[in-house]
Each structure stands twice: as C-alpha cells, then as structure tokens.
Amino acid sequence: KLGYATARREHDRRLKELLNFAGEDKFDIFWGPSGSDLIYIPILFAGMLYPNRPLLHMLTCPEELGSGTKVGASGKYFMEFNQFGEAMPKGELIDPNLNLKVTHYAARSKGGLINNHQEDIKDTIREHPEYAKIGSLVIGSKSGIENNVDVIDHIDEDMLWVVDLCQFRNSKRLINKLLDRNCMIMLTGSKFYQAPPFCGAMLIPRRITERLQQADTLPDLTPYTRLFASYDIPEQLPRLRKAMRPFENI
C-alpha cells in the first residue's frame, strides 16, 4: 500500500507522462480539492510576484464558468465547507486585506456570436497601470467557447495568464502550446467521461515556478491555509508547502 506522499508523487508522474512530449518536463502541478479551488492559486501567486500592489482579475466568459469559480475569482469563499471539513463564511473575502478588482467580458454578443476580447482587455490594461494583473481565458467550455489565446502575444504586460481547460477535452499539442506561452492551466476530468467529482489540477509552467522560488517575501498565507494542504503544493515550492497543514485528503 502506497503512503499518501508517495501516491501524490505517482499522480504527478502519471499526469506529466500523459501531457509532456517525450524528453520534456514543462510544468509543475498544484492540486486542488475541486476545479473551483484552482481559481485562488493565481491570486496567491500574484501576491508573491507583485507584493503591495492592487490586483486586477480580468475574467472572460463568466457565463461559461461554474458558479463557484466566478465567486472565487473575486477572492471570496465559494464553499460552505473546506476540504478539512471546516465551515467557511461563504461569500466573504478569503483575506480582508485583499485589494482585488474583477472585470468581466461576456462570452457571446446579443446575437449569439462568440466575442473577441483582445481590444477590450487591452483597454482595461491601459486604464489600470498601477495594478498587478491576471488574465483568465476559457477553452473547451460546455457550449464550445474557445478564447483566442493569440491575445497573449499582442499584450506587452508582465502579468499572469490562466486558461480554464476544466472539461479537459483538448489535445496534448494545445496544452503544450499554452505552456510555451507561459500560461497556467486549470484542469479537471470531464464528468461526461465519468471523471470523479472534486478533483482539480493547475499546471504551472516552469518559468513561473522559478519566479515564485525567487520571490523575496511571502504574503500572509493564513487565508490559504484554510483552502490548501501541503500535499496540494508542488515540492518545488517548499516555503509554501511548509506553511500549509500536512492534511491527507484521501
């Protein structure tokens, strides 16, 4: 019988074997107790990489996201209980000191056509020069939304990009293309294909991991100890792991 830490490493190995091309190792893995919990990870990372700056979260296609993800994107608790079985103040900020603004970009026009958000995102960035920024895109939603990820190539801004692939009906080539563009990727299994509930993984490109390792100081991690366990965090980020509870979420 595998110990819990060994089992986690085996999950890492299998996911890396599935998604990396031969001879490559492009990402580290941050596990989440659900797909919605993953939305807190870029908020945590922004606090590490851009300390003492207000945060702007640009959320595309909110109609295509789960209700929990939309609430979590604004830095609020979406759940009534966390993975530790503790009651959570649903709807309240996870961190009362969090200075976070969220902007939304509709998936479709009134006529039902899929919107291209590139110019709107550019305008928002220009209007918020002092903010650290997260850009959240969606690919492979329930209704077939596919954000044009080329927007990333047309924006000259040091910011975090996150792509929601939570239905996980995408090619290995697309995943590697996104990793090459320095995108964090949110994954769950597709429930249609009988994936288990309450599973999630964030793929973190190695360049982002390296930046996090070099971060001078950590933000107050107390809010995140209510969300994540040490085993959720990649071993490549030992300072974060040490701050969390060694809880074995079987």
Residue pairs with C-beta under 8 A, 6 or more apart in sequence:
2 10
4 231
4 248
4 250
5 231
8 31
8 231
11 29
11 31
12 29
12 234
15 29
15 201
16 25
16 27
16 29
18 172
19 27
19 172
19 175
19 176
19 203
20 26
20 27
20 176
21 172
21 176
24 176
25 206
26 176
26 179
26 180
26 205
26 206
27 179
27 185
27 203
27 204
27 205
27 206
28 203
28 204
28 206
28 209
28 234
28 236
28 237
29 201
29 202
29 203
29 204
29 234
30 38
30 41
30 201
30 202
30 204
30 232
30 233
30 234
31 200
31 201
31 202
31 231
31 232
31 233
32 38
32 41
32 200
32 201
32 202
32 228
32 232
33 82
33 83
33 198
33 200
33 232
33 249
34 68
34 188
34 197
34 198
34 199
34 200
35 66
35 69
35 166
35 186
35 187
35 188
35 199
35 200
36 66
36 68
36 69
36 72
36 78
36 79
36 200
37 72
37 83
37 200
37 227
37 228
38 186
38 200
38 201
38 202
39 69
39 72
39 73
39 136
39 162
39 186
40 72
40 75
40 94
40 224
40 227
40 228
41 184
41 202
42 57
42 134
42 136
42 160
42 162
42 184
43 55
43 57
43 75
43 98
43 100
43 134
44 219
44 221
44 224
45 160
45 184
45 208
45 212
46 55
46 132
46 134
46 160
47 55
47 219
48 212
48 215
48 218
48 219
49 132
49 160
49 211
49 212
49 215
50 132
51 216
51 217
51 219
53 130
53 131
53 132
54 99
54 100
54 101
54 130
54 131
54 132
55 98
55 99
55 100
55 101
55 131
55 132
55 133
55 134
56 100
56 101
56 102
56 103
56 124
56 128
56 131
56 132
56 133
56 134
57 73
57 74
57 75
57 100
57 101
57 102
57 103
57 133
57 134
57 136
58 102
58 103
58 105
58 121
58 124
58 133
58 134
58 135
58 136
59 65
59 70
59 73
59 102
59 103
59 104
59 105
59 136
60 104
60 105
60 107
60 117
60 121
60 135
60 136
60 137
60 138
60 147
61 105
61 106
61 107
61 137
61 138
61 141
61 145
61 147
62 70
62 104
62 105
62 106
62 107
63 106
63 107
63 108
64 107
64 138
64 141
64 142
64 143
64 145
65 73
65 138
65 141
65 164
67 78
68 78
68 79
69 78
69 164
70 78
71 77
71 78
71 91
72 78
73 102
73 136
74 100
74 102
75 93
75 94
75 95
75 98
75 100
76 91
76 92
76 93
76 94
77 88
77 89
77 90
77 91
77 92
77 93
77 94
78 90
79 88
79 90
80 87
80 88
80 90
81 87
81 88
82 88
82 226
82 227
83 227
83 229
83 247
83 249
84 226
84 229
84 245
84 247
86 226
88 226
94 223
94 224
94 226
94 227
95 220
95 222
95 223
97 220
98 223
101 128
101 131
103 124
105 115
105 117
105 120
105 121
106 115
107 114
107 115
107 138
107 141
107 143
107 145
108 114
108 115
109 115
114 145
114 146
116 148
117 147
117 148
117 151
118 148
118 150
118 151
118 154
121 135
121 151
121 155
122 154
122 155
125 133
125 155
125 157
125 159
132 159
133 157
133 159
133 160
134 159
134 160
134 161
134 162
135 151
135 152
135 155
135 159
135 160
135 161
135 162
136 162
136 163
136 164
137 147
137 149
137 151
137 161
137 162
137 163
137 164
137 183
138 145
138 146
138 147
138 163
138 164
139 145
139 146
139 147
139 149
139 163
139 164
139 165
139 170
139 174
140 146
140 165
140 167
140 168
140 169
140 170
141 164
141 167
142 167
147 163
149 163
149 177
149 178
149 181
149 183
152 161
152 181
152 183
153 181
160 184
160 208
161 181
161 182
161 183
161 184
162 183
162 184
162 185
162 186
163 178
163 183
163 184
163 185
163 186
164 186
165 175
165 185
165 186
165 187
166 186
166 187
166 188
166 200
167 188
167 190
167 192
168 187
168 188
168 189
168 190
168 195
169 190
175 185
175 203
178 185
179 185
179 203
179 205
182 205
182 207
182 208
183 205
184 202
184 203
184 204
184 205
184 208
185 202
185 203
186 200
186 201
186 202
187 200
187 201
187 202
187 203
188 195
188 199
188 200
188 201
189 195
189 196
189 199
191 197
204 234
209 234
209 236
209 237
212 237
212 240
213 236
213 237
218 239
218 240
218 243
221 240
221 243
221 244
224 243
224 244
225 243
225 244
225 245
228 244
229 244
229 245
229 246
229 247
229 248
229 249
230 241
230 242
230 244
230 245
230 246
230 247
231 246
231 247
231 248
231 249
232 244
232 249
233 240
233 241
233 244
234 241
235 241
